[in-house]
Amino acid sequence: MTVNNVDRESIRHGKITEQPLRQRPAYPTWAIKLVMAITGLIFALFVLVHMVGNLKIFLPAHDGEPAIDVYGEFLRSAGEPLLPHEGLLWIARIVLLVAVIAHIHGAITLISRSKQSRGKFRRTNLMGGLDSTATRSMLITGVLLLAFIIFHILDLTLGVQPAASAAFQHGEVYSNMIATFSRWPVTIFYVIAMLCLFLHLFHGIRLAASDLGITGKKWLSLFTFLAAVIPAIVVIGNIVMPLSIALGLLS
């Protein structure tokens, strides 16, 4: 162990050491947790806005053009003429990509440090219920969500087969969604990913409160409320859409 008042005799016999137990990390743990909290909240805001946009698939067409296609063209042309076509969309994509990389790096670093600090000992039976399930599953749900994000981009953004359907056409949002979610395996995978998203957001938003230094009772209550409401709204909204297509309610 490391002590303040050094006993030279003990040091000579190898019982204690003046050296620290572990090297000081380049980035403090609190800074990594802060980055994960900020990037996590960015994801939460993104999936909420993305869900609202996807629900336009249920709106009536405008002059024969599906409402979600009109929305898709709006995203591609937003910022013109100040920005080039799809300029604002690519800025958002880059921000999300950087946030994903920072979030994954932070998660791996924190897990590694936790294992080093804990050693061979494990803490068990500290809590139960949904809190315990969400906490224990953060790594698993995170990996599944990363796999889903990659698949989702290949499917509905890039149109790369076999992730995408054979009927994929760039810019045709409505028809692409109908084609991809008419495949039951894709719909089931989507639903499973949304359930993982609920657990990940539920625990992540609550954890973000403490990582951001929020200790007030009212603010903590607000974050606890948002941690339950936002994931529930996002998951329900995102599950209704593919199931409606798979069941033939939308065509």
N, C-alpha and C positions, 0 to 999 in steps of 0.2 A: 504494500500500500504506500501511498504518498503522504507525508506528514509535514507540518510547518516547523516544529521544533525537532531538528534532526538529531538523532542519537547515532553518533559516529560508530560506536561499538556494534550497534544493531546493523548498520550499513555494512560494516566489515564482515559480519557473519551472514550477510545476504538476506536478512529478515525484512528489511524495508529498503526503499529506494527513493532517491531524490528525483527520479525521472517521472514524468506524468504517465498515467496509465495508458493513454492513447494520444496520438498526435492531434493537435488542434486542426479541425477541418478548414478548408479554404473558405467555405461558405457556412455561416452559422445555421443551426437547425431552424431557428425562428424565421430567418430570411427565406429558407426553402418552403416552410409552411405558409408564409405570407404569399409567396409566388403561387403556390398550389391553391390557396384560397381565392386569389384574384382570378387566376385562369379558370378555376372551377365555376366561379360566378359568371364569367364570360360565356362558358359553355351553357350554363343554365339559361341565361338570357337568349343565347342563340337558338337553343332547341325550342324555347317558348315561341319566339318569333317565327321560326321555321314551321312549327306546328300550325300556327295561325295561317301562314301562307298556304300550307298544304290543304287546309280545310276549304280553300276556295274551289276545290274540285267539286264540292257540293253546290256551288252557286250556278245560276243559269248562265248560258252563253251570252256574249255580247256580239251582236251582229253575226251570229253563227260561229264565233270563235270562243272556245271554252274560257271561262274566267281565269282559270289557273294558267292558261297559256298567255293571257294578257298580263297577268302578274309576272310570269317568267320573263317576258319581253321588257317589262318595266325594270326588273332587276338588272337586265343586261344593258339597258340604255340609261340607267340612273347616273347622274353626274355629267352627262353630255350637255353642251359641247366643251365644258371645262376639262373633262376627262375623256379619254378615248372610249370607244364602245367596249363595254364590259370592264372598264377601268375600276369603277367603284367595287364591282363584284370581285375582282382579283385582289384588291386591297383587303377586303373582308376575308378572302380565302387565305391570304398570307398571314394576316393577324391570327386567324384560327389555327393555321399550321404551326406558327411559332408558339402559340399557347399550348397546343397538343404536345409539342416536343418538350417544352418547359414543364408541363404537368407530368409527363411520363418520367422525365429525368428526376423530378422531385420525388415522385413515388418510389422509384428504385433506390434513390439515395436514402430516404427515410427508412425504408424497409431494411436496408443494409445496416444503417446505424442502429436501428432498434435491435436487430439480431446480435450485433456486437455488444451492445450494452446489456442485453438480457442474458447472454451466454447460453448455457444449457437449460436455464430455468424458464418455464412458461407460466403465465398468469392465466388461471382458469376460473370459471364460475363467478366472474366479477359482476355480470349483469345478465339479463335475460330478455326475451321478447324480441320485438322488431329491431330495437337498438343493437342487440347482440348479433342478430342475423346480418344486419346491414354492415356492421363493423367488420365481422369476420369475412364477409364476402366482397369487400372493397377491391381486393386484388383480382379476384375471379371476375367480378362484374366489369372491372376496368379492362381486363384482357379481352373479354367478350365484346365489349363496346368498341374497342379498337378494331377488332376483326370485322364488326358490323360496319363501322365507318368506312373501312377500306372497301368492303363489298358494296356498300351503298354508293360510293363514288364511282366504282367500276360499272355499276348497274345503271344508275339514273343520271350520272354526269358525263361519263366518258363513253358509255355504251359498249364496253368491252365484253365480248362473249367468252365463256358461257354465263358470266354473272348477269349480263344484260340479256334481254330476250332478242330473238332474231328479228323482231319487228321494230327495234329501236331506231328512232330518227332524231337527230339533234334539233333541239328547239321545240319539239312536239311533246310538251310536258304531260298533257292529259293522256294522249294515246300511249306514251311510254309507261305511265303509271298503271294504266289499264292492262297493258301487256305483261308487265313484270309481276303484278299482284294477282294476275289470273293463274299464276303458278303457285300451287299450295305450299310447296317446300319453302319458297321465298317468303310467303305470307307468315308461315309458322316461325321462321327464323326472325322475321321482323317483330312479331309479337313477343318472342322470347327476349330479344334485345331490348324492347321497351320495358319489360318487367325488370331486367337488369338495370336499365336506366333509372327506374323508380328507386331501387335500393341505393344506387350510387348517388343520386341527387339528394335523397332523403338524409343520408348520413353526411354527405359533403357540404350541404348548405348549413346544417347545424354546426359542423366542425369549423366552417369558415368564420362563424361568429367569434369563436375563441381565438382563432388564428389572426383575426383582424384586430384583436384587442378589445372586443366589445364585451363588457362585463355588466352593464346596467340591466336591471331586471326587466324593464319594459322592452328594451332592444332584444334581449335574449328571447323573450316571449314572442316578439315579432318574427325573429329568425326561425324559431321552432314552428310557428304557424306557417310561414312560407315554405319551410322544409317539407311540410306535409301537403300543402295545397298545390304548389307549383309542380312537383313531380306527378301528382295525381292528375292535374289538368293536362299536362303534356302527354302522359302515357295514355289516358283515355282518348284524347284527341287523335293521337297517332295510331292507336289500335283500331278505332272506328273506321278509318279510311281504308286500310288494306283489307279488312274483313268485309267491308261493304262491296269491294271489288271482287274478292274471292267468292263471295256468296251470290254474285250476279246482280246486286242492287244498283251497281253503276256499270255501264258498258259504253 
